[in-house]
């Protein structure tokens, strides 16, 4: 799962300036914690850790994405992967799992990555091409077939892909023209194509060209338009679509009428998070483990504000847990914690945000299946 999707040339990544050129930043270290049964923490072992541990000694990590396994891009444009690899989702040409980062090929043109929650992976290069690999039984790789791939394969020939998000057995992406696309499994209308037909190649969602962000859950999607409106569609048994009901929708539907939504994320298992332009943090959906951060385990089918603070900057959702970074660079987490995925040095579940250590230098996080990556 990932919300580390970058609009080409519009969002500054660590080690790059606003034009996408590499800068002198060279101290971006990578940390991980939580579940490590398949080496997904990248620490060279399968030991679980309940506090952040540095992954190697390199200081040039630019982007991270945690799903079932881990993907990362370094500032030199190289692509790296580690963890479980049952269907070739690491892109290394095999199905061997690795507990330390391994470089995927030798190219230096990778820009953004998204590691899926079920053995599929996606990436966009600096030239705007879209690539995928891993499990493909429902056409979720977008290649027009259902053949698994253990190395990156280009999706079509277009060079205008901007953002990509991996869901469970499906994916969604935004092009540089602001159009929204999806493909793969669609039994719950999660592709947003107003039907439940499966597509093995990208299918456009409507005709609008003002989509800004996309986040994919297990069988649902959350999106934001350039006008700050919030939209969702797909499965809704926990109220994760935010409409005040549990009705499924197979095409995008606006959540309320506000135009102040800024950033979005999903928690695996049926929850959603969002930050508004005023820096407030909101959540809704499933809440068994307190992943909504509201101090309880009550489900909510409409957005609810988490506390009263206005300092929230970035968010990420893992499986039944959440992480967030404030404007001061502090890291916070809450929700499920059975394997230390909150990074708090214990395995206690928390239903309200708890600060992870005292550092003020956190840049971004990515929550996976009971583990976390952070830089």
N, C-alpha and C positions, 0 to 999 in steps of 0.2 A: 504494500500500500504506500501511496506517496502523494504529497502535495508539493513536491519539489519540481514543479513545472514552471519553466521560465519562458516568458515572451521574448523572442529573439531581439536582443539589443535594447530591451526596455527595463530590465531588472538587473541590478548589479549582483553578480555572483562573487564569492570570495576569490580574490586574485584577479579580478577583471574590473575594468571601468565601465561606465554607462554605455560605451560604444562597443563593448565586447572585447576590448583589447586587454591583454594581460598586463597587470601592474606589478609593482615590486612586493606585493603582499606575499609572504612566504612562511607564514607561521600558522597555517590553518591545520590544526591537529584533529584527528578523528578518534572518537570515543564510542564505546558500546557497553551494554549491560543487559541482563535478563536471561532469557532462555538461550541455551547454547548447545542443545542436544545434537545439532548437525554442524557445529562450527560456525554458525551464522554471525557470531560476534567478531570473527576474524582474528582471534587471539592465539591461534595455533593449537587450540585444545577444545575440549567439549565441556569445560567447567562453567557452571552458572555463576554469575556475578550480580550482586544486588547494589553495587555502586559503580560509577563510571570507571572504565579501564581504557587506557590509551591503546589504540590499534597500531602497533609498530611505532616507528620513530619519524615517519615522513610528515612533512608540514605543508603539503601542497594539495590538500583535498578541496575540491571545488563544489561538488554536489553529492548527495547521498540519497538512497532510497531503500527502505526496508520493507520486505513482504514476507514470503516464506524464507527467502534467502536475501542476500544483500548485493546491491549494485552501487558503484561510485564512479565519479569522473574526477580526474585530477586536473590541476590548472594547465597542464600541458596538453589536455584534450584526450588523454588515454582513458580507456574504459577498464574497470576492474570489477570482479565478482567473487563471491565466496558463500559457502553454506550448502544447503541441500540442493541436489541437482538431478532429481529423479527423471525428469523429462527433458534434460538439456537446458534448463532455464538459466544456467550460468553462462551460456553462450561459448563454452570452451571446446565444443566439438565432441563432447563425451557426456556421460552421465555420472561421473565421479564427483563426490562431494569434497569440498576443500574447507579447511578451518583457518586458512590465511588468504588474504587477497591475491588473486591471480589475474594477470592482464589478459583481456579479451582481444586477441589479435595484436596488431602493431600500429593501427591507425591512431592519429592524433587529432581527429576531427569530431569527437563526440562532444555533445553539448548538454543534453538533459536525459535522464533515465527514469523509469518507473518499474519497480519490481512488484509483480502481482502476488496476491494472496494464495494463488493456486497454480504454481509452476509455469507461469508465462511472464515474459519480460519485454520491455519496449524502450526505445531510445530514439532521439532525434539528433542528427548531426548539425554541424555549423552551416552546412549548405541547405538546410531545411528538409532533407530527406528523412523519412520515417522508417524505422527498422524494428523487427520483432523476432523472437525465438522462444522455444520451449514447448509447452503443451498446447495442442491445437485441435482437440477433439470436437469443438463446436465452432471452428473457424475463428477463434479469438485472436489469432495472429494477423488476421486481415489479409491473408495471402491468396484468397480465392479457393482454398482447399482445406482439408482437415489433417494435413500431414505435420507431425511434430518436427521441430527443427532444433538442432543443438548448437547452431552457430547463427549469428545475426543474418537476416534476409531482408532485403528492402521491400517495403510495402508500396507497390505501384512504382510510378516514376516521377511523381510530383515533388517539387522542391519548396513547397510553401506550408509545411507543417510547423506549428509553433509550440503547442503543448500537448502532452499525452498523459493519460491516467489509466492505470491497470485496475480493472475490477476482477471479480471472481468469474472466470470463464468469459469475460468480455472486456472491451476497452473502449475508451472515448478519447477524442482529440479535437483540438481547435486549430484551424489554419490561420495564416497571417492575415487573411481577408475577414476574419471574425466569424466564419461559418463553423458549425459544430457537426461532428461526425461520430459514428459509433458502429461497432461490429461485434459478432460473436453470439453468445447465448442470450436469449430474449424471452424466456418463458413468462417473465413477470413485467414485461414492457420496459425493462431497464435500458434499452437502446433508445427509447424516446421517439421511435418511428411510428407511433400510433397503431402498433400491432404487436403480435407476439412471434413474428417470423424471425428465424435466425438468419444472420448475414455473415458470410465469410470474407467479405470485402467491405471497406468503409462505406456506410450509407449516411447521407446527410439528414440531420434532424431539422425538419422545417426548412425555411428559406432565409431566415434572418442572418444578418452578418454583424451582430453586435454582441457576440459572446466573448467574455473576458477570461473566466476561470471555470475549470471543471474538476470535480472530485468524485471518485467512484467508490461506492460501498460494495458489499457483497452482491446485492442484486438491485441496486438503486443508484441514482446520481443526484448530486447537488451542483448547481451552477450559478454564476453571477454574470450579469450583463454589464456592458460598459457604462450604463446609466445607474449602476448601483443596486439594481433590483435582484432579488434572490429567487431561484427557481429549483424545482425538483421533480423527479418522476421515478417510477418503478415500484418495487415491493415496499409495503408500508404497514406491515403487521404490528410494528412497535410504535407507529407514529413518527418514524424517522424522516418522513417527507415534510413534516412541519405544518400540516394543514389543519390540525385540530381534529383529525379523524384517522382511521386506519384503512382508508380506501386506496386501492392501487390505481396508478395512472400510467398510461403508456405513452404519453407525450408531455413535454414540459408544462408545468403549471406554476404560476407565481405564488410565492409565500407572502401573504400580506401585500401592503402597498408601499412599503418603505423603499427609499432609494439611497440608503446609507450603509449597505452591506459592502464590506471590503475584502475579507479573506474567508476561505472556507476549508474545512477538512471533514473527514468521516472517520468514525471508529468502527472497526470491523465488528459485525454482529448486530448492527442496526441503530447507530447513533450518528449525530452530526454536530459540528461545531462551526461557529462563525465569529469573526471580529467585525465590529462596525467602524466607520470612519472616526468615531469619537473615542476609539480605543477600548470600548466595552466588549466583554466576551459573553457569548450566548451558546446554548446547547439545547438539544431536544432528542427524543427517541428512547431507545432502550437504556436501562439504567441499573441492571442487576448488581453491578459491582461499583456503583457510584461514579461511573465514567462520565456522567454529565457534570460532575463537579458542584452539585447543588446541595451537598450536605445530607443527601438521603439516597434511597434506592427506588424512588418513585419514577415511573415512566411519564414522559410529557410529550404530547403530540403537537405542541407549538413551541417556538423559541422562548427560552427562559434565561434571564440574565444571571451570570455567575458572579455573585458578589456585587460590589459597587465600584471596583477599580476601573480606571480609564487608561491603564498603562500597558495593555496587551498588544503585542506586535506580531507574533507568529504563532501558529498552532499546528499540531499534528496529531492524528489519531492512530493508535494501534488496535489490536484486538481487545476490546473492552477496557481500554485505558487511553488516557490523553496526556499530551505534553504541550507546554506553551512557553514562550519566551517573552519577557517584558521589554519595554523600551530601554531599561537600564542594563539589559543583557543577562538578567537572572533567569534561571530555568526552573519551571514548576511542573509537577505531574500529579495525577490522581487516577483512581479507578482500580482495576484488578492488579494484583501484585504478587501472585502465588510463586513466581520465580524471580522476583526482584526486578521486574521490568520498569518499575517507577524510579529506580536508581537511588532510593532513600536509605540503603544499607540494611533493609529488612524485607520481610514478605508480608507486611501488614497492608490490608486494603484501606484506601482512603477515599471518601466521597466528597472531599473538598480539596482544592489545590494545596500542595505542599512544596516548599522550595527544596530543590536538589542542591545541597551544598551551599556555598556562599560565593561562588565565582560570578563575575559579571561580564564574562567574555564569551558567552554562548551565542552562536550565530544562527544555527538552524538545527532541527531535529527531524527524525523520521521514525514513526512507530510501525513495527512489524507484528508478526504473530508472536506475541509475548516477549519481544525484545525491542530495544531502542538503539538507534544510531544517532550520533550528534557531532557537530563540529563547532 
